[in-house]
Structure formats: structure tokens, C-alpha cells
Amino acid sequence: MSKFDELTAMRLAEWAGYMWVPLLAAWGGAVSYLQRKRRSLGWKRFLGELMAEMFVSAFVGVMTYLMCASVGLNDMLVAALVGVSGHMSSKALALMRAQYETALGLDRD
């Protein structure tokens, strides 16, 4: 295997090792959605909204992971925070945005 191929394989393996982050967060988002909606929607709309909720939750989970990693929290606490933030979904995103705006001194609309 060439040096380039080894490096590429190592990078792919490293990224694959982090796949638990968006998956755990998406799982939290799915749980939140299922608790709220139960059987009140039609099948197609239910699946569409579930996928959207999981997508937002995965994004929030990755952002939570990056923040936790930047301050060096232990892995078990990071996993718990990723799951909880995924469950909070867009609420967690709004909290992150508020903190960001406060830190930068931006006006909130």
C-alpha cells in the first residue's frame, strides 16, 4: 500500500470512529419525536418529520461533542451530553446560539 493510501485509510478509520456521535444524538432526537407525536400523523408525514428531527439532532450532537472535546470532558459525560442534546434537538441549538451571541456581544432579535 502506498503512503497516500495508508494515510487515507487512517483518516477514514478515525472519522468512522466518531460516527457514534451523530448516531447517538439522532437516537435522542427520535426518542423525543416519538414521545411527542405518538400516532397523530399519517405515515409519510411521520417519517418525513422523524428524519428531519434526527438530522437536526445529529447536527446538535456533533456540535455538543466538539464543545465537550474542546474542554476535555471525560468520554462517559460526553456521551451523556451528546444524547441529551440530541433529545433536546432544536432547543439545544437555540441555547447554543444564545450563548454564541452573548459571547460575541451580538444583538438578539
C-alpha positions in Angstrom: 0.0 0.0 0.0 1.4 3.4 -0.9 1.9 6.2 1.7 -1.1 8.1 0.4 -3.4 5.0 0.7 -2.2 4.4 4.3 -2.9 8.0 5.3 -6.3 7.9 3.6 -7.2 4.7 5.3 -6.1 6.0 8.7 -8.2 9.2 8.2 -11.3 7.2 7.2 -10.8 4.9 10.2 -10.5 7.9 12.5 -13.7 9.5 11.1 -15.6 6.2 11.3 -14.6 6.1 15.0 -16.6 9.3 15.6 -19.8 8.0 13.9 -21.3 7.2 17.3 -21.7 11.0 17.9 -24.4 11.8 15.3 -26.0 8.4 15.7 -26.4 8.8 19.4 -27.8 12.3 19.0 -30.1 11.2 16.2 -31.4 8.4 18.5 -32.1 11.1 21.2 -34.0 13.1 18.6 -36.0 10.1 17.5 -37.0 9.4 21.1 -38.0 13.0 21.6 -40.1 13.0 18.4 -41.8 9.7 19.2 -42.7 10.9 22.7 -44.3 14.0 21.3 -46.1 12.6 18.2 -47.1 9.1 19.0 -49.7 8.2 16.4 -51.1 11.7 15.5 -49.7 11.9 11.9 -50.0 10.0 8.7 -47.3 7.5 7.9 -45.5 9.6 5.2 -45.6 12.8 7.1 -44.5 11.0 10.3 -41.4 9.5 8.5 -40.5 12.9 7.0 -40.7 14.8 10.3 -38.9 12.0 12.1 -36.0 12.2 9.6 -35.9 16.0 9.9 -35.8 15.7 13.7 -33.0 13.2 13.6 -31.0 15.3 11.1 -31.2 18.4 13.4 -30.4 16.2 16.5 -27.3 14.7 14.8 -26.1 18.2 14.0 -26.6 19.4 17.6 -24.9 16.2 18.9 -21.8 16.9 16.7 -21.7 20.5 18.0 -22.0 19.3 21.6 -19.3 16.7 21.0 -16.9 19.3 19.6 -17.6 21.7 22.5 -17.1 18.9 25.1 -13.9 17.7 23.4 -12.5 21.2 23.3 -12.7 21.4 27.1 -11.5 17.8 27.7 -14.5 16.3 29.4 -14.4 12.5 30.0 -15.9 10.2 27.4 -18.9 9.0 29.6 -20.0 12.5 30.3 -19.5 13.5 26.6 -21.7 10.6 25.5 -24.4 11.6 28.0 -24.4 15.2 26.9 -24.5 14.2 23.3 -27.6 12.0 23.9 -29.3 14.7 25.9 -28.6 17.5 23.4 -29.9 15.2 20.7 -33.1 14.7 22.6 -33.4 18.5 23.1 -32.8 18.9 19.3 -33.7 22.5 18.2 -34.0 23.7 21.8 -30.3 22.8 22.4 -29.4 24.6 19.2 -31.3 27.7 20.4 -29.4 27.6 23.7 -26.1 27.3 21.8 -27.0 30.2 19.6 -27.9 32.4 22.6 -24.5 31.6 24.2 -22.7 32.3 21.0 -24.5 35.7 20.6 -23.8 36.6 24.2 -20.1 35.7 23.9 -19.8 37.8 20.7 -21.9 40.7 22.1 -24.4 40.4 19.2 -27.9 42.0 19.5 -30.6 39.4 19.7 -33.6 39.9 17.5 
